[in-house]
Amino acid sequence: MIFVLNVLYDERVGGPQLRVLQVAQRLRGNGIETHVVFPKGDRRFAEMLEAARIPFHELDLVRLRDTLHPATHLEYAARFWPTVRAIQCLIREHNIQIVHTNGLMNLQAAIAARREGVRLVWHLNDIETPRLVRLGFLPLARAWADGIAVAARAVGEHCFPNGDEPNGRMHVLYAPVDTARFRPETDGAGVRAELGISSPVIGVVGNFSPGKGFEYLLEAAPAIRQRYPTAKFLLVGELLENRRAYWTGLMRRRDELKLANDLIFAGRREDMPEVYGAMTVFVQASEAEACPMAVLEASASGLPVVATDVGGTRELVEDGMTGLLVEPCRPDEIAEAVLRVLDASDLARRMGQAGAERMRKFFSLDACVASHARLYESVLGRAPGPRSQEGASLEAALHRKP
């Protein structure tokens, strides 16, 4: 049995948390037991882990934040070494062999692993890391990590832009999509009836925060409605307390564009397969992404995807085959791409079918679990399991020039 300590620096439920939960459940079948560490706070993730019987530990874990407020940095400094020692205690208590830390700037778990002499996997999942931060922290990852995981090839290219990636230590770990749960056959009629919406429905999913690009879909909406007056825009996601100003700006712009009756804010939903089933086309308008979970879910649900060509999105969406890629911050391109899909139902159907097949083949939960198992076996010095033909095919496809 291999024992892994997976350390997250945000307790709010999002893509990384769902990945850790789903993968931990399946890794047990591979002889790998995962303990999850995350900060105290929002209890929803803890409840999900408890229901799945995944061992977890809530610590006074804080991360560096982009702020000039001195109290925030004083709190980080005060808790830093106590947290390192707490993680060391967990390593000893649970016979941990591998520490898997998430985020370039998150040092506590990395230091704890070094001090206890166990293997370290450093997971990089951000393409917005400033150059100075990369220069400060990447040397530590290079020197200390036995394996470096990246959320997409684009993340590796961002962190190692000169092709100087750590030789043999970098592993791409795409987020998984549960293709048994997200399927093209899922009926969204109940959601449509509940929300009072009819076709066509243009949907977008994500927490309401700057960078997710909700405002660009708003700006694209009038052009779409000019050709499709009955079109509705379904925005699904959680309003974060520290993003109220962004939300207020969205509401103000909605009223200025006279879209109050056409935009539906559904909030956070638990019935996401049915929500995707209610959509006609999915839009991801983000300004930056590593491996956007919503794109994976929408594609697995058989939706044609219109997405900004940022970060790892190109690795998920085959332009012209499973969706259309547009430049970021360009409402005109979003509107044009959405209209192209709505105008051609056969094209939309083919894109949706191809996207669902691509998700089943390359981005399934089984594929993600196998990638984690190979990474862990590799850093322990064991011969890793065989690489799947599907994984090799995806790697070859991503190396082809678009």
C-alpha positions as CSV (number, residue, x, y, z in Angstrom):
1,M,0.0,0.0,0.0
2,I,1.2,3.5,-0.9
3,F,0.2,6.3,1.4
4,V,-0.1,9.8,-0.1
5,L,-0.7,13.2,1.6
6,N,-2.4,15.5,-0.8
7,V,-2.3,19.1,0.4
8,L,-4.7,21.8,-0.9
9,Y,-4.5,25.5,0.1
10,D,-8.1,26.3,-0.5
11,E,-11.0,24.5,1.1
12,R,-13.7,25.9,-1.2
13,V,-15.1,23.3,-3.6
14,G,-13.6,23.8,-7.1
15,G,-11.8,21.9,-9.8
16,P,-8.7,20.9,-7.8
17,Q,-10.8,19.7,-4.8
18,L,-13.1,17.6,-7.0
19,R,-10.1,16.1,-8.8
20,V,-8.5,15.1,-5.5
21,L,-11.7,13.6,-4.2
22,Q,-12.5,11.6,-7.3
23,V,-9.0,10.4,-7.9
24,A,-8.6,9.4,-4.2
25,Q,-11.7,7.2,-4.3
26,R,-10.4,5.3,-7.4
27,L,-6.7,5.1,-6.3
28,R,-7.7,2.7,-3.5
29,G,-8.3,0.1,-6.2
30,N,-4.6,0.6,-7.2
31,G,-3.3,0.1,-3.7
32,I,-2.9,3.9,-3.0
33,E,-4.5,5.5,0.1
34,T,-4.8,9.3,0.0
35,H,-5.0,11.6,3.1
36,V,-6.2,15.1,2.2
37,V,-5.1,18.3,3.9
38,F,-6.8,21.6,3.5
39,P,-7.5,24.9,5.5
40,K,-10.2,25.2,8.0
41,G,-13.2,27.2,6.8
42,D,-15.9,26.2,4.4
43,R,-17.1,22.7,5.5
44,R,-18.6,21.5,2.2
45,F,-15.4,19.8,1.0
46,A,-14.9,18.2,4.3
47,E,-18.5,16.8,4.2
48,M,-17.9,15.4,0.6
49,L,-14.7,13.7,1.8
50,E,-16.4,12.3,4.8
51,A,-19.2,10.9,2.7
52,A,-16.6,9.3,0.4
53,R,-14.7,7.9,3.4
54,I,-11.5,9.7,2.4
55,P,-9.4,10.6,5.4
56,F,-8.8,14.3,5.8
57,H,-7.2,16.8,8.1
58,E,-8.2,20.5,8.5
59,L,-5.3,22.7,9.5
60,D,-4.6,26.4,10.1
61,L,-3.2,26.5,6.6
62,V,-2.7,29.8,4.9
63,R,-1.2,30.8,1.6
64,L,0.5,33.9,0.2
65,R,-1.9,36.4,-1.1
66,D,-1.6,39.3,-3.6
67,T,-2.3,42.1,-1.1
68,L,-0.5,45.0,0.6
69,H,-2.4,44.5,3.8
70,P,0.2,43.8,6.5
71,A,-2.1,41.8,8.7
72,T,-2.5,39.1,6.0
73,H,1.2,38.7,5.7
74,L,1.7,38.7,9.5
75,E,-0.8,35.9,9.8
76,Y,1.0,33.9,7.1
77,A,4.3,34.3,8.9
78,A,2.8,33.4,12.3
79,R,1.2,30.2,11.0
80,F,3.9,29.1,8.6
81,W,6.2,27.0,10.9
82,P,3.4,25.6,13.1
83,T,1.7,24.3,9.9
84,V,5.0,22.8,8.7
85,R,5.3,20.9,12.0
86,A,1.6,19.8,11.9
87,I,2.2,18.3,8.4
88,Q,5.3,16.6,9.6
89,C,3.3,15.0,12.4
90,L,0.7,13.8,9.8
91,I,3.5,12.3,7.7
92,R,4.9,10.3,10.7
93,E,1.5,9.4,12.1
94,H,0.1,7.9,8.8
95,N,3.3,6.5,7.4
96,I,3.1,8.9,4.4
97,Q,5.5,8.0,1.6
98,I,4.6,10.8,-0.9
99,V,3.5,14.4,-0.2
100,H,1.6,15.9,-3.1
101,T,1.5,19.7,-2.7
102,N,-0.7,22.0,-4.9
103,G,0.4,25.4,-6.1
104,L,3.9,26.9,-6.9
105,M,4.0,29.3,-3.9
106,N,2.7,26.8,-1.3
107,L,5.9,25.8,0.6
108,Q,4.7,24.4,3.9
109,A,4.0,20.9,2.7
110,A,7.2,20.9,0.5
111,I,9.3,21.8,3.5
112,A,7.6,19.2,5.7
113,A,8.3,16.5,3.1
114,R,12.0,17.5,2.9
115,R,12.4,17.5,6.6
116,E,10.8,14.0,6.9
117,G,12.7,12.6,4.0
118,V,9.7,11.5,2.0
119,R,9.0,11.9,-1.7
120,L,7.6,15.1,-3.0
121,V,5.2,15.8,-5.9
122,W,4.8,19.5,-6.7
123,H,1.6,20.2,-8.7
124,L,1.6,23.4,-10.8
125,N,-1.8,24.5,-12.1
126,D,-1.6,28.2,-12.9
127,I,-0.7,30.0,-16.1
128,E,-0.9,33.4,-14.5
129,T,2.1,33.2,-12.2
130,P,4.1,36.4,-12.5
131,R,7.6,36.1,-13.8
132,L,9.2,37.3,-10.6
133,V,7.3,34.7,-8.6
134,R,8.3,32.0,-11.0
135,L,12.0,33.1,-10.6
136,G,11.7,32.9,-6.9
137,F,9.8,29.6,-6.4
138,L,10.6,27.4,-9.4
139,P,14.2,26.8,-8.3
140,L,12.8,25.2,-5.1
141,A,10.5,23.0,-7.1
142,R,13.4,22.0,-9.4
143,A,15.7,21.2,-6.4
144,W,13.2,19.5,-4.1
145,A,10.5,17.8,-6.2
146,D,10.8,14.1,-7.1
147,G,8.0,14.7,-9.6
148,I,6.5,17.9,-11.0
149,A,2.9,17.6,-12.1
150,V,1.3,20.2,-14.4
151,A,-2.5,20.6,-15.1
152,A,-1.9,21.0,-18.8
153,R,1.0,21.2,-21.2
154,A,0.4,24.9,-21.4
155,V,1.2,25.1,-17.7
156,G,4.5,23.4,-18.3
157,E,5.3,25.8,-21.1
158,H,4.4,28.8,-18.9
159,C,6.6,27.6,-16.0
160,F,9.5,26.4,-18.2
161,P,9.2,28.7,-21.3
162,N,12.7,27.9,-22.7
163,G,12.1,24.2,-23.0
164,D,14.2,23.7,-19.8
165,E,11.6,21.4,-18.1
166,P,13.0,19.1,-15.4
167,N,14.3,16.1,-17.3
168,G,12.0,13.1,-16.8
169,R,10.2,14.6,-13.8
170,M,7.3,16.5,-15.4
171,H,4.0,14.7,-15.7
172,V,0.8,16.1,-17.3
173,L,-2.2,15.4,-15.0
174,Y,-5.3,16.6,-16.7
175,A,-8.4,17.1,-14.5
176,P,-10.8,14.2,-14.9
177,V,-14.4,14.3,-16.1
178,D,-16.8,11.6,-15.0
179,T,-18.1,10.4,-18.3
180,A,-20.5,8.1,-16.6
181,R,-22.2,11.1,-15.0
182,F,-21.8,13.7,-17.8
183,R,-23.3,12.2,-20.9
184,P,-25.0,13.4,-24.1
185,E,-28.1,11.5,-23.3
186,T,-28.9,13.4,-20.1
187,D,-32.3,15.2,-20.3
188,G,-32.3,18.8,-19.3
189,A,-36.1,19.3,-19.7
190,G,-36.6,19.5,-16.0
191,V,-34.1,22.4,-15.6
192,R,-35.6,24.2,-18.6
193,A,-39.1,23.9,-17.0
194,E,-37.8,25.0,-13.6
195,L,-36.0,28.1,-15.0
196,G,-38.7,28.9,-17.7
197,I,-36.2,28.8,-20.6
198,S,-36.6,27.6,-24.2
199,S,-34.2,26.9,-27.0
200,P,-31.6,28.2,-27.8
201,V,-29.8,28.3,-24.5
202,I,-26.3,29.7,-24.4
203,G,-24.6,28.5,-21.1
204,V,-21.5,29.4,-19.2
205,V,-20.3,27.9,-15.9
206,G,-17.9,29.2,-13.3
207,N,-17.5,31.1,-10.1
208,F,-18.4,34.8,-10.6
209,S,-15.0,36.4,-10.4
210,P,-12.8,38.6,-12.6
211,G,-11.0,36.6,-15.3
212,K,-13.9,34.2,-15.9
213,G,-15.1,36.4,-18.7
214,F,-18.8,36.6,-17.9
215,E,-18.8,40.3,-19.0
216,Y,-17.7,39.3,-22.5
217,L,-20.6,37.0,-22.9
218,L,-22.9,39.9,-21.8
219,E,-21.4,42.1,-24.5
220,A,-21.9,39.4,-27.1
221,A,-25.5,38.8,-26.1
222,P,-27.1,41.6,-28.1
223,A,-25.6,40.5,-31.4
224,I,-26.8,36.9,-30.7
225,R,-30.3,38.0,-29.8
226,Q,-30.5,40.1,-32.9
227,R,-30.6,36.9,-35.0
228,Y,-32.2,34.7,-32.3
229,P,-34.6,37.0,-30.3
230,T,-35.8,34.1,-28.1
231,A,-32.2,33.1,-27.0
232,K,-31.6,32.9,-23.3
233,F,-28.2,33.1,-21.5
234,L,-27.8,30.7,-18.6
235,L,-25.0,31.7,-16.2
236,V,-24.2,29.1,-13.5
237,G,-21.8,29.5,-10.7
238,E,-21.2,30.7,-7.1
239,L,-21.0,34.3,-6.1
240,L,-17.9,34.6,-3.9
241,E,-18.1,37.0,-1.0
242,N,-14.9,38.8,-2.0
243,R,-16.2,39.3,-5.5
244,R,-19.3,41.4,-4.8
245,A,-17.9,44.4,-6.7
246,Y,-17.5,42.3,-9.9
247,W,-21.1,41.0,-9.5
248,T,-22.4,44.5,-9.1
249,G,-20.7,45.5,-12.3
250,L,-22.2,42.6,-14.2
251,M,-25.7,43.6,-13.0
252,R,-25.2,47.2,-13.9
253,R,-24.0,46.2,-17.4
254,R,-26.9,43.8,-17.8
255,D,-29.4,46.6,-17.2
256,E,-27.6,48.9,-19.5
257,L,-27.8,46.3,-22.3
258,K,-31.5,45.7,-21.5
259,L,-30.8,42.0,-20.9
260,A,-32.7,41.6,-17.6
261,N,-35.2,39.2,-19.1
262,D,-32.7,37.3,-21.1
263,L,-29.9,36.5,-18.6
264,I,-30.7,33.8,-16.0
265,F,-28.3,33.6,-13.1
266,A,-28.8,30.1,-11.7
267,G,-26.3,30.2,-8.9
268,R,-24.4,27.2,-7.7
269,R,-26.2,23.9,-8.7
270,E,-25.8,20.3,-7.6
271,D,-27.6,18.9,-10.7
272,M,-24.9,19.9,-13.2
273,P,-25.5,17.0,-15.7
274,E,-29.1,18.2,-16.1
275,V,-28.0,21.8,-16.3
276,Y,-25.7,21.0,-19.2
277,G,-28.5,19.0,-20.8
278,A,-30.6,22.2,-20.8
279,M,-28.0,24.1,-22.9
280,T,-27.7,24.3,-26.7
281,V,-24.1,25.6,-26.8
282,F,-21.5,26.2,-24.1
283,V,-19.3,29.2,-23.8
284,Q,-16.1,29.5,-21.9
285,A,-14.9,33.2,-22.1
286,S,-12.1,33.2,-19.6
287,E,-9.1,35.4,-19.9
288,A,-6.8,32.6,-18.5
289,E,-7.3,28.9,-17.7
290,A,-5.1,25.9,-17.1
291,C,-7.5,23.0,-17.6
292,P,-11.1,24.3,-17.2
293,M,-13.3,21.7,-15.6
294,A,-16.5,23.2,-17.1
295,V,-15.2,22.7,-20.6
296,L,-14.5,19.0,-19.9
297,E,-18.0,18.6,-18.4
298,A,-19.7,20.4,-21.3
299,S,-17.9,18.4,-23.9
300,A,-18.6,15.1,-22.2
301,S,-22.3,16.2,-22.1
302,G,-22.3,16.4,-25.9
303,L,-22.3,20.2,-26.2
304,P,-20.5,22.2,-28.9
305,V,-18.0,24.5,-27.1
306,V,-17.1,28.0,-27.9
307,A,-14.0,28.8,-25.8
308,T,-11.2,31.4,-25.6
309,D,-7.9,30.1,-26.8
310,V,-6.1,30.6,-23.5
311,G,-3.8,28.3,-21.5
312,G,-4.7,24.6,-21.8
313,T,-8.1,25.1,-23.4
314,R,-6.6,24.2,-26.8
315,E,-5.6,20.9,-25.4
316,L,-9.3,20.2,-24.5
317,V,-11.1,21.7,-27.5
318,E,-10.2,20.7,-31.1
319,D,-10.9,23.8,-33.1
320,G,-13.5,23.1,-35.8
321,M,-14.0,19.5,-34.6
322,T,-15.4,19.6,-31.0
323,G,-15.9,23.4,-30.8
324,L,-14.6,26.8,-31.9
325,L,-11.7,28.7,-30.3
326,V,-11.8,32.5,-30.2
327,E,-9.4,35.2,-28.9
328,P,-9.9,36.3,-25.3
329,C,-11.7,39.6,-24.5
330,R,-13.4,39.6,-27.9
331,P,-17.2,39.7,-27.6
332,D,-17.5,40.0,-31.3
333,E,-15.7,36.7,-31.9
334,I,-17.8,35.0,-29.2
335,A,-21.0,36.2,-30.9
336,E,-19.8,35.1,-34.3
337,A,-18.8,31.7,-33.1
338,V,-22.0,31.1,-31.2
339,L,-24.1,32.2,-34.2
340,R,-22.1,29.9,-36.4
341,V,-23.0,27.0,-34.2
342,L,-26.6,28.0,-33.8
343,D,-27.0,28.5,-37.6
344,A,-25.8,25.0,-38.4
345,S,-27.6,22.3,-36.3
346,D,-25.7,19.5,-38.1
347,L,-22.3,21.1,-37.3
348,A,-23.4,21.5,-33.6
349,R,-24.4,17.9,-33.4
350,R,-21.2,16.7,-35.0
351,M,-19.1,18.9,-32.6
352,G,-21.0,17.6,-29.6
353,Q,-20.6,14.0,-30.6
354,A,-16.9,14.4,-31.3
355,G,-16.4,16.3,-28.0
356,A,-18.1,13.5,-26.0
357,E,-16.0,10.9,-27.7
358,R,-12.8,12.9,-27.1
359,M,-13.6,13.2,-23.4
360,R,-14.3,9.4,-23.1
361,K,-11.1,8.6,-24.9
362,F,-8.6,11.0,-23.3
363,F,-10.0,12.8,-20.2
364,S,-12.0,10.2,-18.3
365,L,-11.6,9.6,-14.6
366,D,-10.0,6.2,-15.4
367,A,-7.3,8.0,-17.5
368,C,-6.7,10.5,-14.7
369,V,-6.4,7.8,-12.0
370,A,-3.9,5.9,-14.2
371,S,-1.8,9.0,-14.7
372,H,-1.7,9.6,-10.9
373,A,-0.7,6.0,-10.2
374,R,2.1,6.1,-12.8
375,L,3.4,9.4,-11.3
376,Y,3.4,8.0,-7.7
377,E,5.1,4.8,-8.8
378,S,7.6,6.7,-10.7
379,V,8.7,9.0,-7.8
380,L,9.0,6.0,-5.5
381,G,11.4,4.4,-8.0
382,R,9.1,1.6,-9.0
383,A,8.6,0.7,-12.6
384,P,5.5,2.7,-13.7
385,G,2.5,0.9,-15.2
386,P,2.2,0.8,-19.0
387,R,1.2,4.0,-20.7
388,S,-2.1,3.6,-22.5
389,Q,-2.4,3.8,-26.3
390,E,-5.0,6.6,-25.7
391,G,-2.4,8.7,-23.7
392,A,0.2,8.3,-26.4
393,S,-2.3,9.3,-29.1
394,L,-3.3,12.4,-27.2
395,E,0.4,13.4,-26.7
396,A,1.0,13.0,-30.4
397,A,-2.1,15.1,-31.3
398,L,-1.0,17.9,-28.9
399,H,2.4,18.0,-30.6
400,R,0.9,18.5,-34.0
401,K,0.9,22.1,-35.2
402,P,-2.7,23.5,-35.3
